[in-house]
Amino acid sequence: MTEAAIDPRYLSAGANRYAAAADWAETGLVAFGADINVCLWNPSNTVGISQILSGHTAHVRAVKFLPRLQDEKSTYLVSGGDDQSLRVWALDSETGTATCVQTLGEHTAPINYLAALKIPVGSTKRRVYVSGAADSTVKVWSLEVSSGQATLLQTIKTVKKYFPLALALSPLNDKGTALILAVAGTTNIIQIFTASTVDDARLEFTPQATLPGHENWIRSLDFIREKPTSEAESDILLASASQDKYIRIWRIHQGSALSMPTSAASDASAAAAALTPGPANKIHKIKVEAADPATSKYCIMFEALLLGHEDWIYTARWCRSPTSTATDSGEGTLQLLSASADNSLSIWESDPESGIWITVARLGEVSREKGATTATGSIGGFWTGMWSPSGTTVITLGRTGSWRRWDWDINDQAWKQNFAVSGHTRAVTGISWSRNGVYLLSTSSDQTTRLHAEWATNPLLATYPNKRTWHEMARPQIHGYDLNCIDSLSSTSFVSGADEKLMRVFTEPKAVARMLNRLVNTSSALSSADFDSLPADAANIPVLGLSNKAIDVIDDDADASAAAGGNPDGGRGGDVTMQDRENMLDPASMVRKSALEIDHPPFEESLSRHTLWPEVEKLYGHGYEISCLAVSHPSCFSSGQKEKETHLIASACRAASLNHAVIRIFETDKWTELRPPLKAHTSTVHRLRFSSDNTYLLSVGKDRQWAVFQRDPQSSAGYTLLQLNPKGHSRMILDAAWAPKSSSSSSSGGRGVDLFATAGRDKAVKIWVRKPSQQQQQHQQQQLEQGEENLKEKKDEEFTLGLSLTEDQPVTALDFASEPLKSSEEGDSGNGSKTFLLAVGTESGKLSVLAIKVSGDGSKVSVTEAYKVGEQLWLPKAVMQLAWRPKVRRGGEDGSDEGEDDKSGKQTRELAIAGEDGTLRIYEFSL
């Protein structure tokens, strides 16, 4: 087995919607949970996600970086999730590799939150962190520097058995000899604990106070020292955010209440306290056990109430930010970033004169066009908000699992939005390359279709010419049903199937085409005639509909409500009919002329609102949800000019009987079904594939059999059944793929070898071969009896098993590269043998690539090379689909194609991988 050189060119995943599922390290690296993975992303790098860490067996809910010691090579990361375990990861700063060094299984319920002390404590410089779980416990852990192993120090049971949803941990003094822990969750109170670190052998938190005031569950807690760290006598501020839509700020002061400072801020707190009279204004006295009596007493008092959000507040995080417009001492102004379900980020700052906390910046869904639907808007709010270590960048996570990012522009003294990473939030069920290989389409159970492409005009390419980065460039379809399958009709159209009884056909709008021309450099692939033939400028989703409607772009200064049909009764002056409501467009997603005139990948709000593709056709006929579909390959090319071609679309639906387990074929000229439907299976068809020359149509299914249909111009259905193998596999067949058509027989006038592979739950990969028909001519020359001749011809024409391979897990995905390996053409040209590249994916996420050699007459099939894919590149869940990238045809002026060989002479192939874990990956193989 040969170790293949593999470069992960693109990693895409949507973040989990939990407030604690992301953290930003001092090194600039962001870690966030994505399904059962932990993704690493550096926002300052245009590459996007750099690494995916797999190990958890259920959703990751909490992620936290531990403080890094000076001259330490590794950064430690802790993650927890629904699998009730904590995993400790070591990230090597030199090699960039990440390994799981320990798994902790002390919790008995999903882990909701992690908090870490920002400085090492004690003489051993150990790192202390805490975890809160749905088992109503908070556990205190210590990570030892010498061993890199974590040990459990204490288990705290919450009072009244509430679930901890928010934790905060901070030193009470500059030496770190006293610690304070705040715990809150599915209750309206905050519990305060303290501990001493004087004794290295013992660290125990004791309950000290309960802070009332909130009226609903508390979602976020965060500590910060009010003054810079140079002032040891500074008070500590605690911010608490709740579902009651308010943020409360608490002051922790060393000493008695009488020694607390009196200032304008205190006067402001008194005014805020007047809004909530009663126990909330009580001064709470706390102390640190086993500490110096002179410095062991503290008091906590309510400081301020922040009002402004209109919905639940998920996070509130402190930062000493240099972005403040107010004057400061040069060490940064204290600011608070809050993320809310009202689709906004707010940055709060205390007014230096009045002491009142005011909003100095508001980011997010602040638009003059209201009324965004749940399909195209981000209704569901922002789930988390984070500062960069420098305080000059903020990021937030929305409902779609995509990140939004704002950078501080020092010249304009304002926050400017920048592009970030995005991805599917549920299983990626289908992928398809465009016919010219320029972009990749993906569908998912998250009910979206996304378009991914290389950013060819990235300004950084001038410095790093070989580092083209991939990004989500459009979101053509946002649906109301889970999407199951997709295939490209051309470079500007595709067809998709979902958990509904019909298929939908989409065509690229002109606004998106212009944007892709600039960003992806596809202008040469799309002629002016093709561009003029595009059906619409843009698309929009009606408020109560599922179909993307073609619309015209509007001027930047136009009234969106009027353009969207602001008069719902159509100007009749009567009652509003259901048809009127369905025709109304969402004003928040109207496309303005400047919306997509950009020189960078689109922002999340543009992806979800402005990059929809209009729906041009619906294809009916099936009785249940669409399970799979396939589009015939293009074949009409003459003298380099593309002619209009009629494609065939084969489709199948979920079925439990012969009547519904049929294959329906539609033609794209008049969009009609070719009847009668093809019958062969008795249950759900899992995969349909056309051969590269469209001669055959292959189907595999749940009934364990495969069927091959042959092109028949005399048949009204276009295809007739050629061969049915009822015992193809011992268990259900999950995928199949055709090898590219061999051209070795072109010189001899023969048909060549036809080859396809099937894979199933029986853990087998089988290669089936149909040999060239040469005996037929011999029989005709010998003038044998007609019946015997037909019998031998039939036997010779059947597909027979050429090779069977066994994997250690059920095989769920297969695909052949679109062209044979070049070495086979040079070394085996004499006997006409070919070597094909076959990618295999299993239910456990294992990936492998095999070189399959087939002799010229098809009599011998063997594996000549098995390219090893490292376990770190495997998926943690099943591989849903594999697709090799076709040779990119950019159609330049000289008519040349983009090559596939690198500078070292190796052949490069790019493989797209769709995962059940919600990830979409593109690996580049150098062979």
N, C-alpha and C positions, 0 to 999 in steps of 0.2 A: 504494500500500500504506500503510495507516494503522498508526501505532505504537499498540499497545494498552497501556493502563495495567494492568500485571500485578503482583499482590502474591502472592509465595510464602507461602501460609498454613501449609503443613506440609511439612517435609522429613524423611524417615525413611530411615535406613540403618543396617545392622549393621556393627560394626567388624571389621576383619581381625584374625585371631588370631595376631598377632606381637608379641613383647615390645617391639620398638622402634617399633611403628606408631602411637604416640601421644606427644604432648608437651604440657606446660602452660606457657604463656607468663606473663611477669610481669604482663601486662595482664589476666590472668584468663581468657584464651581457650584452649580446648583444641582441638588439631588431631589428627585421627586418620584413618588410612587406612580406606576402605570400598570394597572391590573395587578399581576403578581410579581412584577419586575420593579427594579429601582433604576431610573435613568439618570445619567450624568450629562449635564449641559453647561457650557460656558457661554453666557449671553454675549460676551464681547467677541466671540468667534462665530463667523457666519456658517461654520460647518453644521451647527445644530447639535443634536444628541451625539455625543462621542462614544458612549458605552452604555450597555444594558446589562444590569446585574440580575441574575436569576438565582433563585433559591427558595423563596417563599412559595407556599402552596395555595395561598388565598390572597385576597386583595391586601395591598400595602396601605395602611392608614396613617402611619407616623414615620417620619424620617428626621434624624438629627445628627449634625456634625459635632464631634467632641473637640475641645480646644487642642491646638497643636503646640507641642513644646518646641523650644528653640533647637535648631539643628536636627530635628527629627525628620526622618525620611518619609514616614507614612502619616497619612491623615486618617483618623478613625471615624467611621460612620456607623450609626446604629439605626436599624429599621425594625418596625413591628407591624403586625397586621391581623387579619381575620384568622390566620392559622395559629394564633395564640402564642407565637414565638417571637423572640427578639434575635436578630442576627447582627453580629458585629463584623464590619467590613474594614479591611486595611487597604488604603489607596496609596500606592507607591508613587511618589512625586517624580521620580526619575524615569521609570518605565511606563507610567500611566496605567499599569495593570491594577486590578482590584480583586481581592480574594476574601472569601468569608473565613474568618479565623475562629469564630465561635457562634454557636446557636444556643440560646437560653430558652427553656421551656417552663419557667416557673409559673407563668400566668395560666389561668384556666378559662379565659374568655378573650374575645378580640381586644387588641391593644389599641387604644384611642389616641394617646398623646405621649410625647417624649419631651423632656426638658433637660438641659445640661448646664452645669456650672461653667462659666466662661473662663475661669482660671483654675489651674491645678491647685490642690490644697494639701496641707500636711508636709511633713519632712520628706515623705516619699513621692511628693508631687503626683498624687493620684488624681484621676479625673472622675468626678462624681456626676451621675445623671440619674434621673427618675423616670419611671414609666407608669402610666395610669391605664387601667383596663376595665372592661365591662364586668369583671368579677368583683367590682367595688373595692379594689385595692390599689394602693400606690406603693410601688417597690423602689427602693433606693439601691443603686448599684455603684460599684467602684471598678474602674479599669486600671489595672496596675501597669506602670510604665515598663518594668523589667520583663514581664511575661506577656504583656499584651492581652491578658485574659481578664474577663469581668467576673466579679463575685457579688453575690447578693448580701447587702448589709442590713436591710430592714424591710419589713412589710407593714404598711399602714392601712388599716381598714377604715373606710370612710364612715362617718356618722350617718345614721338613717339609710345606709346602703345605697347612696346615690352613685352614679357612674361618673368617674373623673373624665371631663372633656377638655380641661385646660389646666396646665401646670406651669409654674414659674419658679426658678431657683436662682438665688443671688447671694453673694457674700455681704454681710452686714458691715464689715470694716475693710480697710485697704489691705490688711494682712491675711484676710481669709480665715481667721480663727473662729468666726461665728457665721452661720448660714441661716437664711430664711427661705422657707418653702411655702408657696401659696397653692392651694388646691381648690378647684371649683368644677362644676359640671351640671348634672341634671337636677339642679337645685338653685335657689336664688341667694345663696350665701357663699362667702369665701372663707375657707379655713386657713389659718396661719400656723405654721410649725417652725420651730427653731432648733438648731443643733450646734454643738461645739466641735471643732476639729483639733483641739489641743492634744487629745489622746489619739494617736494614730491607730491604736488597736480597737477603738470604739467610736462609732459615729451613729448617734441615735437622735432622730427628730421627735420632739415632744409638742403636743398641741398647746397653743398659747391664746388664740383669739378666734372669734367668728365675726366676720364683717357682713352685716346685712345692708340692704339698700336696693339691690336689683329686684325686679319684679318678674323675672323669667330666667330660664337657663342661662348660664354664663359660658361663653364660648372661647374666650381668650384672656390670658393674663401675661403681663410682661413687666419686668423690673428695669430700672435704670437709675444711675446716680444723677442727681439734679445738676450738680456742678461737675466740671471735668475731674478726672481721677487724681489730679494733682492736689485737690483740696480734700483732705481726709475727713474733714468735719461735715461734708456735704450730706444732705438728706437723700433718702432714696424714694423714688416715686414708683407707684404700682398702678398700671392701667388695666382696667377690667372692662371687657366688652360683652354685651348680653343680647339675647333675643328680644329684650324690651326696647331695643333701638337706641339705647343710651350707652355712653362710655363714662365710667367713673374713674377718677384719679384719686389715689390715696397717698398720703405722705407718711413715711416712716422716719422718725427722728430719734436720735440717740439722746437719752436723758428723759426728763419729765416734760409734761405738756406745757408747763410754765416757761420752759426754756425754748419753746418752738418760736421760730422767727415770725415777726409781725410785718407784713408788707402788703402791698396792693394785691398780691396774689391771695393773701389770707382774707382780705376784704371781699375779693371776688368769690372765694369759696363760701364765705358766709351768705352771699347773695344766692349762690347756687344751692346751698343747704336749705335755704328758705323754701325751695321748691319741694323738698322732701323732709319735712320736719319729723322728729321722733328719734328712735334709736340709731338711725343712720348717722347722726351727728355725734355720737358718743366717741370719746377718746379711749382707745383700747391700749392697755398697758401690757407689754410682753417682756420677757427676759430670756436670756440664754443660760441654760444650765451648765454648770462646771466651767464657767468663764470668769474672767476677772470681774469682781463685783462693781468696780468703778466704771466698767464699760459694758455691763451685761444688761442694762435696762434700756428699753426703747418704748416708744409709744406710736400708735397709728391713728391718724385722723383723716376724715374725708376732706378732700382738697377741692375738687371741681367736678361739675357735671357737664358733659359735652353733648349738645343736642344738634341735630342736623340731618341724620340719616332717617330714611322713611321706611326701613325694613330691618330685618335681623342684621346684626353685626357679627361677622365671623372671626375677624382678627383685628388686633390693635397692637402695633409694634413700634417701639421707640427707636430713635436714631439721633445721633448728634450730627446733623447734616450741615454741609457747607453751602447748601443751595438757598438758604434763607435770604430774603431781600432785606431783612432788618439788619442793623449793625450788631456785630458781636465781637468777642474778644479775639477772634481768629481761630478759636478751637471748635467752632461749629455751634449752631443753635439747636436747642432741644426741640425735636419735632416728633409728632405721632402720626403714623400711617394707619388708617382704618379701611377695611374692605367690608362691603355690605351687600346684602341681597337686593338692594335697590339699584344695582348695576353701577355703582360708583366707588371710586377710591377718594378718600379725603385726607389731606395733609393738614394737621392741626399744629398751631404754634401759639404760645402765650404772648399776649401783647405786653411789651416791656413797661408801658405806662399804667394800664389798667389792670394787668394781670389776668384778664379774661382770655380764655382759650378760643381762638377763632380759626376758621378754615382759610388757609392761605392758598390752597390749590385744590381743585376738584377734577378728577380724571375719570375716564370711562364713558359710560353711555350718556353723555351730555350733548343732546342734539336738539335742533329746532324742529326735527321731524319726529313726532311722538307716535306711539301705537305700533311698535315692532311686535310682530307675531312671535310665538314660541319657536317657529320654524327658522326664521331668518334673524331673529334677535338673540340676545343672550339672556332672556328671561330665566331666572334661576339665580341671577346675581353673580357676584365675585366671591369665590370661596376662600381665598387667601390672598394676602398682600405682603410683599417682602421688600426690604431695602437691600441694596448692594452694600458690601462692606465699606465702600467710600461714601455712601449716601447720595450718589449722583444718578442712580438708576433705581427704578421701582418696577416690579413685575406683579402681575395678578393672574389668577386662574379663573376662567369662566365656565359656564355650563357645558360648552362643547368640548372641554378637555384641552383647549388651546390656551397658550400663554399670551398675555399682552404686556408690552414693555414700553416704558417711557424713560428717556434720558434727559438730563438737565443740560440745557443749552446756555452756556455761560455768557455768550454774546447777547442773546435775546432775553436772557434772564427769564426763561420759561421752560416748561416741560414739553419735549417733543417726542411724539410717538415713533417707535421703531419696530421693525418686524421681529418676530420671535418664532418659537417652534410650535407645531401642531401635530395632530394625529388622531386616529380612530380611538374611540373609548371602549369599543366592544370588538368581538371577533371580526377579523377581516375575512370575508367570505368569498370574494372573487377579485381577480386582477386581470388586466388586459393591457398589453402595449398597443400604442397607436400603430397604424399600418406602416408608418415611416420610422417607427422606433424612437421618435423624439420625446414622447411623454408616456407616463404610466397612469392608468385609471384603476381605482380600487373602490370596492363596495364593502359595506360592513353592516353588521347587525345594529350599529348605532344610527341607521337609517340615512346615511349620507353616501354620496359618491364623490370622490376627491381626485383631483388631477395633480400629479407630481412631475416635476421637470427640473432639468439643470438650469441654474442661473448662468447663462453663457455670457452675459454682459456685466458680471460682477467686477467692480473696479479693482478688486484685489487680484484679479487674474493677471494684471500687468506685472505684479510682483511674484505671484505664485501661479504660473500658467497651467500647471497640472492639477490644480485643486478646484475644479468645478464643483460647486455645492448644489445639493438637491433641496428643493423646497416645495411645499404645497402651493401651487400657483392658481388653482381655481377649485370651486366646489360646485360642480355642474348640477347636482341633484340633492335636494334636502326633502326627504320623503316622510310619510306617516306610517310606513310599514318597514320592517326589517328587510334589507336588501340581500339577495342571495347570489346573484350571478351577473356577469357583465361581459360584453365582447365589443370590439371596435368594428364599425362598419367602414370607416375611412379615417383619414387623418383629422376630420372635422365632425365626426358623428359616431354615436355608439348606441347600443340597445342594452337595457338592463331588466332584470326580473326580480320580483320581491315576493313577500308573503301575501300576494294577491293573485287574481286569476288572469292577469294580463301582463304584457310586456310594454315598455315605453321606449320610444326612440327620441333621441335628443340630437340637436345640431348646434354647433358652436356659433355664438353670436359675434357680431362684428367688433363690439367693444372688447370682448375677451381675446379675439383673434389679434387685434392691434396690440394689446398688452403682451400677449405671448410672443408676437413678432419682435417686440423690443427686448423682452427679458430672456427668451429662450432662443432667439435668433432663428425663427422658423419662417421668415419672410420668403426665403427661396423655395421652401417646400409648399407654400401656398401661393399660387399664381393669382394675378389680378382678376382673372375670370372666375376662379374659385371663390375669391373674396367677395366679389360682387354677387355671387349666387347664394351667399349666406342669407338665411331667411329674416333676420332681425338684428337690430342694434344691440338689444339686451333682453333679459327675461326677468319675470317677477312672479311671485306666488300669490294668487288671490287669497284674501283673508280666510275664506272658508273652503279652499280647494286644495287639491293635491297635485294639479298639473301646472308646470311652469308655463306662463303665458308670455308670448313675444310682445315686447314693448319697444318704444323709441326712447332714446336717451333724452334728457331734458337739460336746458341751460342751467348754469350754476345759480342764477338769480331767479329761476322760475319757482312758482308755488307748487310744492310737491303734492299737497292735498288736492288741488284742482286737477293736476295731471293724473292723479291716481283715481279720479272719478269721485270728487268730493260731493257730488249731488247723487246720492244713492238711488233715487227714484228715476234716474235717467232723464230728468227734466220734465217728467210728465205731471208733476205736482200731485201725484196720488200716493198710494201705499207702496212701500218698498217690498218688492217681490223677492223670492229666494234666488231667482236668476240674477237680480240686481246685486244681491249680496255676494254671490259667487264671483261676479265680474269686478267687484271692487278690489283694487290693488292696495297693498300695504304702502302707505306713503313713506315709511321709514326705510324701505328698501328700493325706492326709486333710484335709478342710475343716472347720475349727472355726468356731463361730458368730461369733467376733470377727474372723476372718481378713479378711473383706471389708467389715467395718463401718468404713470409712475415709472420710476427707474429702479425699483426694488421689489422684492416679493410682496404680495399684498398683505395688509394687516388683517387681523381676524375679522373685524367688522366688515371689511370689503369682501373677504372670502364668503362670509355667510349672507351677504346682501347683494353684492354687485357682480358676482361671477357665475350666477345661475345660467344654465343653457335652456333655451326654449324647447318645449316638447312638441314634436311635429307629427307623431303618429302613436296610436295605441293598437296593439295586436291582441285580439281576443280569440278564444277557442277552448282554452283549458278549463277544467272544472274545479281544480284546486290550486294551491300555491305553486308558483313556478319553482322548480328545483334546479334546472340547469338549462343553458342555451349555448349555441355555437353559431358563428357566422362563417360562411364559405370564404375562401382566400381569394384575393384579387388575381385576375388572370388576363384582363384586357389591357395590354400595353402594346403600343406600336410606335416605332421611331421615337421613343423617349417621351411621347406625349400621352397623357392620361386620358382615356376615353371613358364615357359614361358606362357603368357596368351595373348589372343587376346581381345583387348578392342574394344568397339564400340564408334564411335564419331557421335553424332547427331548434326546437324547444320541447321540454317535457315538464310534467308537474308531479307533485306528490300523489301517489296512487297506491291502492290496495287491491285493485282488480285490473283485469285485462282491458276493460273499457276506458279506463283513465290512464293506463300505463302506455299510452301511445306517444309517438313522436310526431309533432306537427311542424310542417315546413311552410315558411312564408317567403314570398319573393318581394324584393324591395322596389320593383318598378311601379306596381300599382298597390303594393302593400296588401296583397290578398293571400289567402292560404291555398296551398296546392293540395288538393284532395285526391284520394283518401289519405288519412294519416297512416303513418307506418306502424305496423303492429309486430311485436316480437316479445316484449317483456310482459311479466305478470305483476310487477310491483314497481316501486319508484325507480326511475332512471337517475343515476348519480352524475353521469358525465356524458357529454356528446362532443365528438371531435371530427372535423373534416380532414381528410388527407390533404397534403400540401398541394396536390393538383386537382382537388375536389372530386376525384374519381370515386372515393369511398366516404361513407359516413359511418363512424363507429359509435356504438352506444354500450354502456355498461351499467349495471344496476344492482339493486338490493336482492334480486332473485338469483344472484350468483352466476349469471350468464352474460356473455357478450354477443353482440350482433353486428354484422357488417352489411351495410347496404351499398349497392353499386349504382353509379349514375346511369340512368336509363332515359334517354331523350324520348322514347316512345311512351313512357309512363306519365300520366297526368300528375303524379306526385313527385316526379323528378328522380326518384330513387326506388329501387326494388331490393328486396332481401336477397343477399348473396349467400350468407352463411350465418348460422346460429349455433353457438356452442353452449349447451345447457349446463355443462360441467367445467366451465372455464376456471373457476376457483371453488374451493370447498366452503368458503364463506363469502359474504357479500363483497362485490367489487366496488372500490371507492374511486378509482381514477384510471385514466388511460391516456395514451399519447401516441401520435404517429411520428415515426422518423421521417426526416425530409426525403423527398423522392430521389432515389438514386438515378444518376444520369449516365451510369456506366454503359447502359445498353443503347444509348442514343446512336452510337456509331454503328452498331450491329443491327439496328432496327428493331430490337426486342423491347419488351415492356419494362424490364428491370425488376428489381426486388422490392416488394412492398413489405413494410415492417411496422408493427405497432407493439406497444407494451401495455400490460394491465397490472393493476396492483389491488390487493384486497386485505380484508381483515384476517385472512389466513396467514399473514406475514410473508406472503410470496410476491415476487415480481416476476412476471412471465413475459417472454419475448415471443411473438407470433410472426411467422414468415410465410409469405406467398411467393413461391418460386416462379421464374419465367416459364411460359408455356412453350417448350421446344419439342416435346413429344408429339404435339398435335400435327406439326408438319411432317414428321416421320411417319405417323399413322396415315396421313393423307397420301403420301408418296407410295406407301405399301398397299394402299387401297384395301384397308381392313374393313371388316364389317361395320356398318354405321353404328349399331348399338354398342359394340365394344369400344369404338372410337369415342363416343360420347361419355362412356363410363370412365375411361382412362383420363379424358380431358377434365372431367369434373373432379376426379381425384387429384390431379395435378394442380388444379386451380384453387384448391382449398388452402386456407391459412392453417398451418401446423405449428406445434410448439417447437421453437428452436432453442430456447434456453430458459431455465427456471432458477431464480435466485431467492434466497431466504434471508429475511431480516429478523431481528430479535423483537420487533414490535409490529403491530399492524401498519401497513403502508397506506398513507392517506393522500399522497400527492406524487405526481410524475410529470416530467416534461423533457422532450428532446430539444437540443439546440437546433436552430433553424438551418445550420449548415454543418457538413461533416468537418472533422479536423483536417487541416491541410496536409499534415504529415502523411495521412493515409492516402491522399491522392498522389503524392510523390513516390512513396515506397511501394505501393501496391497497384500501380496503374496497369501493370501487366495482366493481373488476374481480375481486375475490376472490383476488388474488395474496397469497402469503405469502413471508416470508424466514426461512430456517432457518439455524441455526448449526452448522457442521460442523468438527470438530477432526480434524486429520490428523497422524499420526506416521510417521516413516520409519525405515529400518534404521540410518541413521547417527545417529539421535537428534533430528533436526530436528522442530520443532513448528510448526504453522501453524493458523490458524483462519479459515474462510471463511464469508461470508454468501451463501447460495444462495437466489436469488429464483426462485419458480415461479409462473407465471401461473395464473389461476383455472381455465382449461381444460387446463392441463398442456402447452400447445403450446410454451411458451418457458421455458427454464431457463438462468439466467445467474449469474455471480458478481458481486455488486454491491459487495462489499468484501472485502479480504484484510487481516486484522489481523496485523501483524508481531510475532513473538515473538523477543526478543533472543537472540543466540547464547549468552549467559551462562546462559540458562534452558534451553537444549537439553540433551539427555542424551548421554553419551559413547558409549552403545551403543544398540541397537535399542529402540524403544518397543514394549512387548509388548501393552499394552491401554490404551484411553482410556475414560473414563466421566464424563459430565456429571452433576453432582449434581441430583437431582430437587428440586422445590420442597419445602422442609421442612414437613411437616405435623405440628405438635406438638399439634394438636387441643385448643386451649384451651377454656375454658368457653364462649367466644363462637363457637367453631367456626372461628375464623380461622386462616389459615396465616401462616407467617413470610414476610415480603416479600422481594423480590429486588432492589429498587432502593435505591441509597444516597442520602445526603442531597443530593447534587448533582444528582439526577434521572437519573443514568446507570443503565443496567441492568447488574446484576452476575450473573455466572455462575461457578460453581466447577467446575473440571475436575480429576479424579483421573487420575494418570499412573503406569502401572506400567512399570518399566524392566528391561532385561536386566542392568543394572549393579547390581541389588539395591535400588535406591532406589524409594521410593513418595513421590510429590509431589502436593500439591493447590495449584493456581494459581487465584487469583481474578481474573477478567477484568472490567474496567469498560468497558462499550461504549456 
